[in-house]
Amino acid sequence: MSIHFRAVSENSPGPIWAGLFREFWPAYHAWWLREGVSGRPTYLESVNALEEYMPELLPLYRELCELAGGKDSQARFLSFYCPPRYLAGCSQAIWQGDMPLLVRNYDYHPKAFDAVLMRTNWQGRQVIGMSDGLFGIVDGMNDRGLAVSLTFGGRREVGEGFGVPLILRYILQVCDTVEDAVKILTRVPCHMSYNVTVLDRTRHFVTAYLTPDRPTIISQTPVATNHQERVEWHSHARLTATVERERFLLNRLTLHPETPEKFIGAFLRPPLYSTAFSIGFGTLYTAAYMPSEGRVQIRWPEHVWNKSFDNFTADYQVIKIPEPQALGT
């Protein structure tokens, strides 16, 4: 099968965003309802949670809700509050050279993926990021020189909190530095366990271990795969080779001084690059964020997509991948 990746640019929420939402809404809605409507928070609960934890996003949220159709289900979905559970693979690391560089592989099921790289200037803050639900993002950077990325944290627990892609969007909308981001990561509840790596233009970085049932841990590690301080979900760890990928990256950083290009290239080969689409954890793309320069490369083994705040062309890439099996529940 092929994935049609799109790059879209729209300063303020408008017809481009609304058109994408109409296109994706049937699939979004089916996913959001898969555990039953009674399993999702009400509109009032969702808005109250946003007001408590992300008040700066409320005007933007309401604007997007109107563009999405203004109905109850769209508004509850766009709040990202207590969404259905979802898992991903992913690897990410900070290059140890002088230039701030965050590289990540996004490993997920291609039929549950927006495949939209968005450049926005919402609320006067430029952001480039890979969309999730057209409000959240799974990785991205802002025009203040801050980059952020996520991996699944390898734990089964689900609790009350926000889907992590909206937390990443919130960080890029309101934060200038890693210190700003840490305040959000230790304050805003996340509904599942995720590892969030943040890098700023001074090359200061942290990885935050988010969980729904215990306090956030802030680590100075430059590497994150699919466990946190230790493996807790052993079958998932074996399935995704999280320990092996972490060990490979740590060895790469400590034993093999190399150029940025070679470091990025390592993500395009095993053990980091995965073709396990049949179990839902194939590598959909590699992203290399250079926040001090406002540049990102989206990479595949045979293609390179160069984007920046100064030069962001609305175009597309068609990437062929192995045919996956049906998405499990």
C-alpha angles and dihedrals in degrees: 000000000000132000116215105213115197131197112206131181127197124152097206129020106277146125096326092055092042092051092051091049092052089050095050101034099092090056093041091050094049090050093046091051098044092105092042130268092267089063093064125079118254122255091256093050090049095049092045090053091050091048091051099045108020107024093155089064097053097091090048091046092053091048091052092047090056092049090049091057104276095253128139098249095049091049094049091048093049092053089068086211113152096341124180114288118268135178133206137177116219138145127215137176144170115239111237097223128098098272117079104247129165116188125187142170117215109213114187145118110291093219091060097051133096095213088202123132106199132199111194138168096200114167090358095298119115114221132176114193147141106262129237115183087348091271102055127055134209095208135357150125138236134220091259090070099260122136128187138182139174141217129183111264099220102242130118098215118117123190145157112302146085130301105260096238090069091049088056091049090050092051093052093045096053110017132086101177143027089256090058091050094050090059090057095042091054094044109039115074119234120207095220139018116282138160114227120192118197126190129180135197092266089059092249109146143172137180115219121205105213121195134169095225108040139033121287115262118216112210133185092217115129093208134069130175126153106311134054126221090332138001111273102163101052100181091051090047091054092045094052098033089229096161093047092050092048091049091049092052095046090050090048091053097045104033106031116052105197146157122275090252093055091046092052090045091058089066090059093061136058136307088035098033110069132196093184093124091140089070095038100255106098120137108259096182145337118234125198113192120197100184099177088059097037091236135131133184119204106201140194126171092265103024141054124196114196118198135166141165089256095047116027113153119191102234141118146242125211110210123188118218135170115280108264126216120251114295111260126225 
